[in-house]
Structures are given as structure tokens and as C-alpha cells.
Amino acid sequence: MLLSFGSTGFAEVVDAYGGLVLNLAWRISRDRQEAEDLAQEVFLRVFRAFRRYDPERPFTPGLRRVATNLLINLTSAKKHRLRKQTASLESF
């Protein structure tokens, strides 16, 4: 697949890889709504960084690695914020 993020190209990339990213997001979050939000964030970041994509490299493994790292970082940050809020409430 020739990757292009033109007006319809991005939709094709989301269609082709959306299931993979959503599956990864669900396996990490175990929550359907959160997985959908996380998958959307992954594609937003992929879209923003696409000009740095090297077409000589396979797209799928790179997308999987970027998605996994981002998903872990986002869920870890969310858990950290929740712990911080809980600690604040407990001290109150």
C-alpha cells in the first residue's frame, strides 16, 4: 500500500490499520470508550508526524511500536493523575 495522507489517504490508513490500533488500545486499557479515545490520539499523532515517515521502512511494525509506546505512556500518565488526585482527597 502506498501511504499518503491526502484528503482521502488518511481515511484509508485509518481504515487499514484502525482495527490493529484499537485492538492494542483495548488490550492496554480494557475499556472500550477509553480504547477508542486512545486509538484516536494515536492516529492524530501519526498524522502530525507523517512527514517524517521513511517509505523505505515497513509501516505496520513502526505504527505498532509507536502505538504501543504512546498507549502505555498515556495510560500511565492517567493512572498517575488519578493517584495524585486520590492522595489529595485523602489528605483533605
N, C-alpha and C positions, 0 to 999 in steps of 0.2 A: 504494500500500500504506500503510495506516495503521500507523504504528510504535508498538508498545507492548512493554514489556519485562516483562510479567506472566509468570506461570509458563510458559505456552506461547509467549508473544510473543517471548521471547529466542531460543528454538529456531527459530522461524520466520525471524527476522532472520539467524541463523547459516545456516539452510538457503538463504535467498535470496541471501546475499552471501558465503557461505563459499568458493565457487569463485573469486570475484574476489580475495578477500584471500589465499587460498592461492596463487593464480597470482602475485600480486605478491610474496609471500614467497619463492616458489621462484625467481622471476627475480632477486631480490636475493641470495639465499643459495646457490642452485644445489645444495641438499642437501634431499632430501625430508623427512627427520626434523626438521631444523632449520626448514624451512619450516612444518611442522605445528606445531612449538612456537611459532614466531613468530606464526603466524595465531591460535593460541590466546591469546597475550598481547595481540594487537590486540583481539580480542573481549572479553577481560577488561577492558581499559581502556575500550573503548566502553561496556560495561555500567556501569562505575563512573561514567562521565561523562554518561550518558544524560539525567539530569535537566536538564542544561544545553542539550540539543538544542532547536533552534528549528524547530518543524514547518513554518514558513513557508519554510524553505530546503530545497532538494533534498538527500536523504540520501546518495545514491550518490557524488556528487563530493566531499562532505565526508568520507565514510568513506574514499574512495580517497586523499585528501590526508593524513588522519590516519594511515592505514595506511602509506603510503609514508614519511612522516616518521619514524614510530615504527620501522619496519623498518630504515631507514637508520641511525637512532640506535643501535638495539640491535646491529646487525651491526658498526657502527663501534666501539662500546664493547667488544664481544667481541674484535675484532681488536686493539684497544689493549691489553686484558688479556693476550692471547697474546703480543704483542710484549714486554710488560713482563716476563712470566714467562721468555721466551726470553733476554732480556737478563740477568736474574738468574742463570739457569743458566750462561750464558756467562761471567759474571764469577766464578762459583764455580770 
